[in-house]
Amino acid sequence: MRPELAETLAFLVALSERAGVEPVLFGTAVLELQGIGDFLATDLDVIVSEEEARAMAAAAGVDPGGESGNDQFRSRVHLHLEGAPLVIDVMAEMSIRTAGGWLLYELGETERIEVGGRRFRVASPVDLGRFYRLAGRAKDAGKIAALDAAVA
């Protein structure tokens, strides 16, 4: 495992323990950790409930703020945590803008994986594929193909 990702995961574990939450790892980091494709995460995405995001903000000593996002994604609480080699993006109750409007993205399936002697909850390959398809971004085509191959 890359040192930057290992250090960021250790930072997340310490923060999560202080906050008393168990976040779900999401996005490109999950692909990297599971060896799906040849992707390298540039940040660490995690999904939690709104209450858990506020607990993480308190543990990190940051203001949780309110709803935030952009024209494609928004979250009831979004934390952009620094202090580790990779930024940790914490999303609570994330919604995706689809052709039919805003859709609350709910994890359907999670798995547990062991990394560096620690166990983590992660979004399943099926769930990540569903997310990337809903997001509809051209940049995710390679991730969708890699996930489809891993699930097959």
N, C-alpha and C positions, 0 to 999 in steps of 0.2 A: 504494500500500500504506500502511496506517496506520502512523504512526511507531512506535507501541508494538510492533506485530508485527515491523516491520523491525529495531528494536533488539533484540528478543528473539531473532530469527533470527541476528543478528550475534553475540550472546552465545553461542548454541548452537554456531555454527560455531567460534568461538574455543575453547570448551570441548571440542568434539569433536576438534578438531585436537590439542589438548594430550593428550587421552586416546587418540588414534589410532584412533578409531571413526567409523563412518558411520551415525548413527541413521536410522530411518525416521520421517518425520513422519506423524502420524495424527490422526484426529478432526476437530473443527470447523475448526481452522486450515487443513487441507487444502482443505476446502470454500471457505473464504474466499480462499485463495491462487489457487484455480482458478476462482473466480467461479461456483461452484455454489450457487444460492440466494442469499439475502441475509444469511447467517450471519456473526457476528463472534465470533472465538475469545476466550474469557476466560482461557485458558491455552494452553500449547503441549504437546501430548501427543506423546511419542516412544516408539518400541518398539525395544528392543535385546536382545541376548542377556544372560544373567546375567553372563558374563565382561566384556562391554562396559559393563554398568551399574556393575560394580565399578571398572573403569578410569575411567569418568566421575566416580564418587564420589571417587576418589583425585585426579583432576585438579581437582575442585571443592573438595577439602579437607574433605569431609564423610564421616561414617560411613555405609556402605551399609546397615547394619542387616540384618535378615533378612526373611523373608516377611511381607508385610503386605497389608491390603486391608479390604474390608467385606463385607456380606452378598451383594453382587452381583459384585464383581471382586476378584481377588487377584493378586499378583505375587510371584515368587521374590525379586526385589529391586525396591523402589519408591523412587525418589528424588523429592523435592519440592524442586526447586532454586529458590532466590530469588536476586535480584541483577540481574534484568532486569525490564523493565516488566510482563511477563506471567510467571507462575510456569511453570516447565518441569517437567512430570510425566514422569519416565522410568520405563517399565515393562519389566521383563524376565520373559519367560515368563509372560505374563498369562493368567489363566483367567477364564472367565465362568460364573456359575451359571445353568444352564438347567433346564428341567423334568426333564431326565434326569440332573442332577447337574453337577459341575464339569467344564468342557470347556476344554482348553488351546486358546487362540486362536493359530493360526499363520497368518501372512500367506501368502496364496496368490499374490498378484501385487503387484508394486510398479512404479512408474513413476519417471521422472526429469523434473523440471520445472525451469525456470530462473526465478528470482525475484531481482530486484535484482542481476543480474549473477552470481549464484551458482546452482549446480545442487544440487538436493536430491532424495533418494529419498523418495517418498511412497507411502502405501497407495493402491492403485488405487480408482476409484469402485466397482467391483464388490466389492472387499474391504471397503471401508467400509460398503457396503450390507449385506453379510453380517454384519459385526460388529453394526451397529445392530439388525438383525433378531434375532440371537442374544441380544443384551442385552434386547430386549423392553420397553424403556422407552417409556412414552407420549410423553415429551418428544422422542423421536427420530423421530416419525412424519413431521414436515416434512422432516427430513434424508433419510429413506428416499425420500420422494416426489421431492425435488430430485435425488437420486442416480439414481433410476430414469429421470427425464426426461433427465438428462445422458447416461446410457448408451444410451438409445433412439435 
